[in-house]
Amino acid sequence: KDPRFARAHAGMSFTHYSRAFLHTVPDVEAEVQKALESGRRSIGFDGRDAMGNWSLGRALFLSRQHDDALLAIDQALAVNPNYAQGFYAKGFIGIHADADAASLPSLDKAQRLSPYDPLLFAMKSSRAISLAHQGKYDEAASWAIRGTHEPNAHFHIYAVAAACLELAGRSADARNNAGWVLER
């Protein structure tokens, strides 16, 4: 019941992030603001907590502050250089900040550090997005499909697969994945 427990605020930040990212709330922007507030509160109480910096980085990503998001993720990795989720977030955010090829080593490291990670679907899907941005459509489609086969894969992962499959010229497979997305 300690209101200054940094890790609890980091967890709340990630909860708000997840709700906004998956569009499970009516007001996504308000949820992003809650994620930012909780993330800032977390590192205000303990700036040396990797999860607090990570959760703030994720929230900053959603608020389209990619440079600040990457700085927060780098701080998380400075605190814990073996933080698989930190490397995944660095790769994921980097891809959205137009650093595709530079993001792949971070995704590789995340998978090496946590080969059975509950977010493995996202690591594989992020690689697919990066490869698609680089024009490597067949390879992107392969990684995107791998992402859909992982536990916990949600509708975004199937949407990425549909896009990558279409770019690779596999329209029937793309329609199947798109149908799955639309059902959900």
C-alpha positions in Angstrom: 0.0 0.0 0.0 2.9 2.3 -0.6 1.7 5.0 -3.0 5.4 5.7 -3.9 6.1 2.2 -5.1 7.7 2.9 -8.5 7.2 -0.6 -10.0 3.4 -0.4 -9.3 3.3 2.9 -11.2 5.3 1.3 -14.1 2.8 -1.5 -14.2 -0.1 1.0 -14.3 1.7 2.8 -17.1 2.0 -0.3 -19.2 -1.7 -1.2 -18.4 -2.8 2.2 -19.8 -0.4 1.8 -22.7 -1.9 -1.6 -23.6 -5.4 -0.3 -23.4 -4.5 2.6 -25.8 -2.4 0.5 -28.1 -5.1 -2.2 -28.5 -7.9 0.4 -28.7 -9.9 -1.2 -25.9 -11.0 2.2 -24.4 -13.3 4.8 -25.9 -10.7 7.7 -25.4 -7.3 6.5 -26.6 -5.6 9.8 -26.1 -6.8 10.1 -22.5 -5.4 6.6 -21.9 -2.0 7.6 -23.5 -1.9 10.6 -21.1 -2.5 8.3 -18.1 0.3 6.0 -19.4 2.6 9.0 -19.5 1.6 10.3 -16.1 2.1 6.8 -14.5 5.4 6.3 -16.3 6.7 9.7 -15.2 5.6 9.1 -11.6 7.4 5.7 -11.6 10.8 7.1 -12.6 10.2 10.1 -10.3 10.1 7.6 -7.4 12.9 5.5 -8.7 14.8 6.5 -11.8 17.0 3.4 -11.6 14.1 1.0 -12.2 14.4 -0.5 -15.7 10.7 -1.2 -16.0 9.8 2.4 -15.1 12.0 3.8 -17.8 10.7 1.1 -20.2 7.1 1.9 -19.5 7.7 5.6 -19.9 9.4 4.9 -23.2 6.4 2.9 -24.4 4.0 5.7 -23.4 6.2 8.3 -25.2 6.1 6.2 -28.3 2.3 6.3 -28.3 2.4 10.0 -27.9 4.6 10.1 -31.0 7.7 11.4 -29.2 10.0 8.8 -30.7 13.3 10.5 -29.8 12.3 10.8 -26.2 10.9 7.3 -26.2 14.3 5.9 -27.4 16.1 7.9 -24.7 13.9 6.4 -22.0 14.4 2.9 -23.4 18.2 3.5 -23.5 18.0 4.5 -19.8 16.2 1.2 -19.1 19.0 -0.7 -20.8 21.6 1.3 -19.0 20.0 0.2 -15.7 19.6 -3.4 -16.9 21.7 -4.4 -20.0 20.0 -7.8 -20.1 16.5 -6.5 -20.3 14.9 -8.4 -23.2 11.8 -6.2 -23.1 14.0 -3.1 -23.4 15.7 -4.4 -26.5 12.4 -5.4 -28.0 11.0 -1.9 -27.3 14.2 -0.3 -28.7 13.7 -2.3 -32.0 10.0 -1.7 -32.1 10.2 2.1 -31.5 13.3 2.4 -33.8 11.3 0.8 -36.7 8.6 3.5 -36.2 11.3 6.2 -36.1 12.6 5.1 -39.5 15.6 3.2 -38.3 14.7 -0.1 -39.8 18.0 -1.8 -40.4 19.5 -0.4 -37.2 16.6 -1.9 -35.2 17.1 -5.5 -36.2 20.0 -6.1 -33.9 17.9 -5.0 -30.9 15.2 -7.4 -31.9 17.8 -10.2 -32.3 19.1 -9.5 -28.8 15.6 -9.5 -27.3 14.9 -12.9 -28.8 18.3 -14.3 -27.6 17.8 -13.0 -24.1 14.2 -14.3 -23.9 13.5 -17.1 -26.5 10.2 -18.0 -24.9 9.1 -14.4 -24.1 5.3 -13.8 -23.9 5.8 -11.0 -26.4 7.7 -13.1 -28.9 4.8 -12.6 -31.4 5.5 -8.9 -31.3 9.3 -9.3 -31.7 8.7 -11.4 -34.9 6.0 -9.0 -36.2 8.3 -6.0 -35.6 11.0 -7.7 -37.7 8.4 -8.3 -40.4 7.5 -4.6 -40.5 11.2 -3.6 -40.7 11.8 -6.1 -43.6 8.7 -4.8 -45.4 10.0 -1.2 -45.0 13.2 -2.4 -46.6 11.4 -3.9 -49.6 12.1 -7.5 -48.5 8.5 -8.6 -48.9 8.9 -12.4 -49.0 11.1 -12.4 -45.9 8.7 -10.0 -44.2 5.7 -12.3 -45.0 7.6 -15.2 -43.5 8.4 -13.4 -40.3 4.8 -12.0 -40.1 3.3 -15.5 -40.3 5.8 -16.7 -37.6 4.4 -14.0 -35.4 0.8 -15.2 -35.8 1.8 -18.7 -34.7 3.1 -17.5 -31.3 0.9 -17.5 -28.2 -0.8 -14.2 -27.4 -0.7 -12.9 -31.0 -3.5 -10.3 -31.2 -5.3 -8.7 -34.1 -2.4 -6.2 -34.9 -0.1 -9.2 -35.5 -2.6 -10.6 -38.0 -3.0 -7.2 -39.6 0.8 -7.0 -40.1 0.7 -10.5 -41.6 -2.1 -9.5 -44.0 -0.1 -6.4 -45.2 3.1 -8.3 -45.6 1.5 -11.2 -47.4 -0.2 -8.7 -49.8 3.1 -7.0 -50.4 4.7 -10.4 -51.2 1.9 -11.1 -53.8 0.1 -13.7 -51.7 -3.3 -12.1 -51.9 -5.4 -15.1 -50.9 -3.3 -15.6 -47.7 -3.5 -11.9 -47.0 -7.3 -12.0 -47.3 -7.5 -14.9 -44.8 -5.5 -12.9 -42.3 -7.4 -9.7 -42.9 -10.7 -11.7 -42.4 -9.4 -12.9 -39.0 -8.6 -9.2 -38.1 -12.1 -8.0 -39.1 -13.8 -10.7 -37.1 -12.1 -9.4 -34.0 
